[in-house]
Amino acid sequence: MKENLVVADPDRSDKTICLAITPAMKAQGIKNRCRMFEIPKDVKFIVAPPRMKLYIEYAAEIYAIYLKYISKDDMHVYSIDEVFIDVTNYLALYKKTPKEMAIMLMDDVFNSLGIRAACGIGTNLYLAKIALDITAKHSKDFIGYLDEELYKKTLWNHKPLTDFWRVGVGTKKRLETLGIYTMGDIARANEDALYKKFGIDAELLIDHANGIEPVTIKDIKNYKSKTNCLSRGQVLMHDYNFSDAELIVKEMTDLLCLDLVEKELVTKSVTLVVGYSNQAEKPSAKGTFSLASETNSNDVLRKEISKLYKNIVNKETPVRRITITFNNVVHENGRQISLFDSADTIGKNKELQSTMIKIKHKFGKNAAIKGMNLEENATTMERNRQIGGHKSGE
């Protein structure tokens, strides 16, 4: 709470994002999730490298503490360090107010692990989230509370709008073209103009401007997606030329294919999005290809995605971001093999990939690699030592 400290990878450039900064730094006007070079030169601070494996272990322990008091059916894990809890049916059981419930959970986390939690209390999911993001973090007891009226009274004039959940920089700029700068402005705005500007998303903006959120944890638990996909994204450490970026696409495809095999899934549709260097000021290249039948063969998918890459990406423009999505994945038991597929070839490829997975599980992700992973600008071996793109700490 008192030290100037940031969590960031010191081995990266000064453009690396600070995963977290302490309250002492926030009190000096430094923004959370800032880049290292954005920290004022006269501010002295300690840099702690990310230890994502340890972070995950602690997150699991904290969740286990909540499970001592609350059923998993009444909790929604929103992110690695954030959880929604519906305490409605527990207040009478524990004979506590919502705030007393929050203190009980927070004290257990602190006494068990030495970690100070923050809590947002609200009459719906959205207000609880806003109470956490905006109110709790400025409260002495790290607890914030909002109902619809209090939200309107205290936050309708709050700026910037990007402090509110789901309002990004792009949405903020589009609202400003309508003369809208606060949540109160949205609530008072002409709804037809909002729908014309944002389409169906206007409904979410209008509801949230008024502190309304009809979705409950029960709704979230009951939701079943009609389709599923697997995806990987990577922001490169520096600008890559056309051929080096194609290498990264092949590496990422290989890793996604291993995910397919391990989960016993197949796909026949793949989408590739390639973002150019910020200096290029060009829109991302995007394309999709479809196969005649589902597969999880890295030989097949790597070959097809390489073709797609060459068709959609500008050869002269440096690449900085790559995202690959395997669309509409289904269980391999339901796959349809075309007349042109060789069952023998499919079986051998899957056996090879399955063996790779077993080796990696037993001896580590870098125990079995391919020649392309040893090339100068390859990233697979480095990313295998990371979790979520950050150092695992192992």
FIVOGU-6226 format. One record per residue (C-alpha): x, y, z. Coordinates in pm, whole numbers, padded with zeros to 5 digits, always signed. Layout:
<nodes>
XYZ/...
</nodes>
This chain:
<nodes>
+00000+00000+00000/+00291+00237+00063/+00574+00142-00176/+00614+00261-00535/+00610-00076-00712/+00507-00202-01055/+00463-00554-01189/+00625-00563-01532/+00874-00766-01731/+01207-00576-01709/+01349-00780-01998/+01108-00620-02242/+01126-00269-02386/+01007+00042-02202/+00682+00006-02398/+00584-00301-02195/+00259-00269-02002/+00263-00256-01623/+00033-00540-01518/-00026-00367-01185/+00090-00065-00990/+00054+00001-00618/-00193+00249-00464/+00102+00474-00374/+00172+00523-00744/-00195+00568-00833/-00211+00844-00572/+00051+01031-00777/-00177+01030-01082/-00009+00736-01257/-00260+00522-01444/-00293+00148-01387/-00197-00062-01692/+00030+00218-01810/+00344+00152-02012/+00682+00179-01843/+00787+00487-02039/+00472+00670-01923/+00587+00670-01560/+00735+01015-01481/+01114+01014-01475/+01128+01170-01127/+00928+00883-00971/+01150+00616-00815/+00996+00269-00809/+01066-00102-00774/+00999-00340-01065/+00870-00688-00977/+00867-00941-01265/+00539-01128-01329/+00501-01470-01166/+00181-01586-01332/+00195-01946-01208/+00213-01824-00848/-00063-01569-00922/-00292-01848-01045/-00218-02058-00736/-00312-01769-00507/-00626-01694-00710/-00734-02057-00662/-00670-02032-00287/-00880-01715-00264/-01163-01882-00456/-01140-02177-00213/-01191-01934+00076/-01510-01802-00084/-01631-02162-00127/-01620-02204+00251/-01913-01965+00272/-02084-01955-00070/-02200-02225-00314/-02029-02223-00655/-02380-02193-00803/-02399-01841-00657/-02056-01731-00785/-01935-01630-01128/-01557-01613-01178/-01529-01307-01400/-01149-01303-01432/-00845-01448-01260/-00873-01199-00973/-01239-01099-00978/-01556-01287-00884/-01926-01197-00865/-02113-01337-00564/-02489-01330-00512/-02528-01306-00133/-02907-01259-00137/-02986-01599+00017/-02693-01590+00262/-02771-01273+00456/-03028-01442+00680/-02812-01754+00715/-02512-01559+00845/-02725-01286+01006/-02523-01015+00834/-02574-00712+00612/-02416-00714+00264/-02127-00502+00394/-02075-00731+00694/-02067-01028+00453/-01804-00850+00246/-01592-00778+00555/-01616-01145+00662/-01488-01268+00324/-01221-00998+00292/-01092-01059+00646/-01061-01432+00582/-00860-01366+00264/-00633-01124+00451/-00586-01344+00758/-00525-01656+00547/-00303-01514+00274/-00204-01160+00373/-00376-01021+00064/-00596-00712+00082/-00912-00753-00128/-01149-00483-00249/-01527-00529-00279/-01804-00364-00475/-02159-00411-00346/-02452-00338-00576/-02818-00416-00629/-02728-00580-00961/-02415-00715-01133/-02338-00392-01317/-02362-00172-01008/-02147-00416-00810/-01883-00397-01084/-01890-00016-01095/-01881+00003-00713/-01563-00206-00725/-01396-00027-01018/-01471+00333-00922/-01588+00354-00562/-01419+00078-00358/-01066+00152-00470/-01095+00506-00332/-01255+00398-00003/-01057+00359+00321/-01210+00018+00387/-01185-00088+00018/-01562-00138+00002/-01797+00049-00229/-02177+00040-00245/-02418+00152-00516/-02789+00126-00580/-02968+00289-00874/-03033+00621-00701/-02689+00650-00544/-02534+00567-00881/-02723+00851-01047/-02647+01092-00765/-02273+01025-00737/-02157+00900-01077/-02377+01057-01343/-02122+01336-01381/-01812+01118-01335/-01535+01151-01593/-01377+00993-01787/-01642+00763-01930/-01376+00498-01988/-01377+00431-01611/-01711+00256-01667/-01731-00112-01763/-01752-00174-02141/-01688+00189-02236/-01360+00191-02429/-01177+00475-02597/-01358+00411-02928/-01704+00421-02767/-01608+00736-02575/-01504+00914-02896/-01822+00811-03078/-02034+00938-02787/-01849+01270-02794/-01957+01321-03156/-02311+01330-03015/-02213+01578-02744/-02216+01306-02476/-01946+01309-02208/-02100+01147-01898/-02339+00868-01798/-02595+01135-01716/-02564+01263-02073/-02635+00912-02205/-02941+00877-01981/-03080+01209-02106/-02984+01158-02472/-03220+01091-02762/-03248+00712-02776/-03307+00703-03152/-02976+00885-03206/-02798+00634-02983/-02948+00335-03166/-02854+00489-03500/-02494+00530-03378/-02446+00205-03186/-02712-00036-03311/-02823-00296-03057/-02536-00198-02826/-02725+00123-02750/-02959-00081-02528/-02665-00175-02305/-02543+00186-02286/-02889+00317-02199/-02952+00051-01933/-02613+00102-01773/-02648+00479-01778/-02958+00428-01564/-02795+00167-01340/-03005-00114-01486/-02876-00470-01543/-03131-00751-01590/-02878-01035-01625/-02820-01240-01307/-02563-01502-01207/-02835-01765-01261/-02872-01642-01620/-02496-01670-01672/-02490-02024-01530/-02776-02130-01759/-02621-01981-02075/-02507-02231-02336/-02325-02109-02647/-02462-02235-02980/-02112-02255-03125/-01762-02279-02982/-01419-02177-03108/-01052-02194-03014/-00839-01885-03050/-00482-01761-02997/-00356-01406-03020/-00009-01259-03000/+00131-00906-02988/+00483-00927-03126/+00774-00771-02938/+00875-00568-03243/+00766-00515-03602/+00803-00830-03815/+00855-00848-04189/+00629-01056-04414/+00824-01384-04402/+00906-01373-04031/+00542-01304-03945/+00438-01606-04155/+00664-01817-03933/+00472-01696-03628/+00141-01783-03799/+00268-02138-03861/+00387-02174-03501/+00055-02052-03362/-00137-02287-03593/+00068-02583-03472/-00006-02500-03108/-00378-02456-03175/-00384-02793-03353/-00236-02955-03042/-00518-02791-02843/-00770-02945-03084/-00621-03294-03050/-00598-03272-02671/-00961-03161-02643/-01071-03418-02908/-01206-03140-03131/-01201-03069-03505/-01272-02766-03725/-01320-02686-04090/-01320-02307-04072/-01030-02083-03973/-01008-01703-03942/-00681-01510-03950/-00644-01147-03842/-00309-00973-03894/-00256-00628-03745/+00010-00403-03892/+00260-00182-03715/+00103+00124-03550/+00324+00342-03766/+00166+00197-04081/-00182+00329-03988/-00347+00056-04196/-00653-00152-04103/-00586-00513-04009/-00586-00782-04276/-00861-01038-04216/-00962-01358-04394/-01133-01694-04346/-01102-02026-04524/-01325-02333-04510/-01238-02695-04574/-01457-02969-04720/-01444-03165-04394/-01344-03117-04030/-00988-03186-03921/-00734-03132-03644/-00435-03215-03865/-00157-02960-03828/-00028-03058-04171/-00359-02965-04336/-00440-02653-04135/-00087-02508-04142/-00075-02543-04522/-00415-02375-04570/-00352-02090-04329/-00020-02019-04497/-00206-01980-04827/-00456-01746-04663/-00177-01541-04507/-00009-01488-04845/-00340-01386-05001/-00450-01123-04749/-00132-00971-04598/+00055-00679-04754/+00414-00790-04816/+00560-00443-04766/+00393-00354-04436/+00545-00458-04099/+00328-00688-03883/+00272-00643-03506/-00036-00847-03407/-00168-01191-03508/-00489-01369-03409/-00599-01712-03529/-00943-01858-03459/-01062-02212-03527/-01433-02157-03581/-01728-02384-03494/-01520-02656-03334/-01703-02987-03273/-01614-03318-03109/-01415-03538-03344/-01666-03820-03307/-01905-03611-03514/-01660-03532-03794/-01743-03611-04156/-01449-03744-04358/-01459-03654-04728/-01391-03902-05008/-01051-03736-05061/-00931-03786-04703/-00706-04080-04618/-00808-04243-04291/-00455-04384-04259/-00293-04040-04298/-00539-03886-04052/-00465-04158-03797/-00087-04125-03825/-00099-03746-03792/-00317-03765-03482/-00092-04031-03328/+00211-03807-03380/+00038-03504-03229/-00089-03711-02933/+00267-03830-02866/+00390-03469-02871/+00125-03376-02615/+00227-03663-02381/+00595-03562-02400/+00513-03198-02326/+00294-03292-02027/+00565-03514-01881/+00882-03316-01953/+00766-02958-02022/+00636-02764-02319/+00981-02716-02472/+01078-03084-02443/+00961-03150-02800/+00991-02873-03056/+01019-02835-03433/+01301-02694-03641/+01103-02378-03718/+01082-02306-03343/+01461-02261-03343/+01463-01989-03607/+01583-01646-03497/+01244-01471-03483/+01037-01770-03366/+00842-01713-03042/+00703-02054-02942/+00983-02152-02704/+00967-01817-02524/+00588-01822-02506/+00599-02178-02369/+00770-02025-02067/+00484-01779-02025/+00123-01783-01907/-00114-01548-02083/+00182-01382-02258/+00358-01305-01927/+00640-01476-01738/+00518-01778-01543/+00789-01721-01281/+00917-02079-01303/
</nodes>
